Amino acid sequence: MRLEPVRRLGRAIGEILYGMALHDMVRANLRQRGSMEHLFLLITFGDLVGIPIIPPYYCMRLLPFIVPQIHAWRRRLLRERDLTDMLF
């Protein structure tokens, strides 16, 4: 019964250390991953928005893997951006 406060304190200290040391790196890596996925989809399926880059044969081979992401990608690509998008 007395171990519960010690475990909560240990978890709180772990979360504080994570926030101090790793949180910014994790967010930057997730942002980098998102931009790389966005670039990959633009290169392979740019013809969906009018940018033909790669011949359609290779795109059709990748299509079954990309279908779940197409709607969100097109919405993200065609969304209007302003200065505050770069900050967050």
RODOKE-775163 format. One line per field, with one value per residue (C-alpha): residue in three letters; x, y, z. Coordinates in nm, 4 decimals. Layout:
residues N
residuo c(ALA|...)
east c(X|...)
north c(Y|...)
up c(Z|...)
This chain:
residues 88
residuo c(MET|ARG|LEU|GLU|PRO|VAL|ARG|ARG|LEU|GLY|ARG|ALA|ILE|GLY|GLU|ILE|LEU|TYR|GLY|MET|ALA|LEU|HIS|ASP|MET|VAL|ARG|ALA|ASN|LEU|ARG|GLN|ARG|GLY|SER|MET|GLU|HIS|LEU|PHE|LEU|LEU|ILE|THR|PHE|GLY|ASP|LEU|VAL|GLY|ILE|PRO|ILE|ILE|PRO|PRO|TYR|TYR|CYS|MET|ARG|LEU|LEU|PRO|PHE|ILE|VAL|PRO|GLN|ILE|HIS|ALA|TRP|ARG|ARG|ARG|LEU|LEU|ARG|GLU|ARG|ASP|LEU|THR|ASP|MET|LEU|PHE)
east c(0.0000|0.2854|0.4476|0.1767|0.3000|0.6569|0.5472|0.3511|0.6528|0.8791|0.6370|0.6125|0.9914|1.0172|0.7620|0.9408|1.2740|1.1094|0.9605|1.2920|1.5137|1.3170|0.9826|1.1141|1.3167|1.0178|0.7947|1.0622|1.1057|0.7295|0.7111|1.0035|0.8373|0.5131|0.6881|0.8794|0.5558|0.3965|0.6865|0.6741|0.3022|0.3518|0.6232|0.4375|0.0777|0.1227|-0.0894|-0.3950|-0.3513|-0.2072|0.1680|0.2804|0.6279|0.6591|0.5024|0.1705|0.2898|0.4937|0.2188|-0.0344|0.1929|0.2015|-0.1661|-0.2958|-0.0611|-0.1461|-0.5270|-0.6029|-0.3862|-0.4979|-0.7942|-0.6003|-0.3011|-0.5075|-0.6778|-0.3373|-0.1862|-0.4670|-0.5216|-0.4496|-0.1550|-0.0604|0.2203|0.0908|0.1157|0.4941|0.5008|0.3158)
north c(0.0000|0.2428|0.1788|0.3685|0.7208|0.6191|0.4860|0.8035|1.0147|0.8033|0.8363|1.2139|1.2483|1.0355|1.2525|1.5701|1.4376|1.3278|1.6742|1.8435|1.6210|1.4498|1.6137|1.8743|1.6142|1.3805|1.6591|1.7692|1.4102|1.3665|1.6936|1.5803|1.2446|1.4143|1.6414|1.3455|1.1491|1.4570|1.4894|1.1185|1.1365|1.4514|1.2870|0.9604|1.0830|1.4417|1.3712|1.3613|1.7358|1.8151|1.7631|1.4697|1.3643|0.9845|0.7566|0.6119|0.2477|0.2848|0.4830|0.2109|-0.0464|0.1661|0.2612|-0.0177|0.1030|0.4711|0.4612|0.5185|0.8344|0.9993|1.1967|1.3464|1.4183|1.6051|1.8074|1.8903|1.9793|2.2068|2.3784|2.7487|2.8327|3.1430|3.2559|3.0768|2.7346|2.7649|2.8309|2.5182)
up c(0.0000|0.0675|-0.2698|-0.4595|-0.3687|-0.4528|-0.7937|-0.8655|-0.7688|-0.9915|-1.2827|-1.2301|-1.2227|-1.5379|-1.7187|-1.6111|-1.7375|-2.0640|-2.1086|-2.0374|-2.2493|-2.5248|-2.5944|-2.8404|-3.0284|-3.0547|-3.1892|-3.4380|-3.5587|-3.6020|-3.7947|-4.0146|-4.0768|-4.1771|-4.4241|-4.5742|-4.6172|-4.7722|-5.0175|-5.1055|-5.1792|-5.3858|-5.5941|-5.6499|-5.6741|-5.7874|-6.0929|-5.8642|-5.8129|-6.1565|-6.1112|-6.3307|-6.2136|-6.2246|-6.4871|-6.3664|-6.3758|-6.0567|-5.8895|-5.9574|-5.7945|-5.4782|-5.4839|-5.2520|-4.9778|-5.0183|-5.0565|-4.6843|-4.6838|-5.0091|-4.8724|-4.5809|-4.8055|-5.0650|-4.7912|-4.6353|-4.9742|-5.0896|-4.7529|-4.7325|-4.5109|-4.3174|-4.0891|-3.7783|-3.9513|-3.9486|-3.5754|-3.4603)
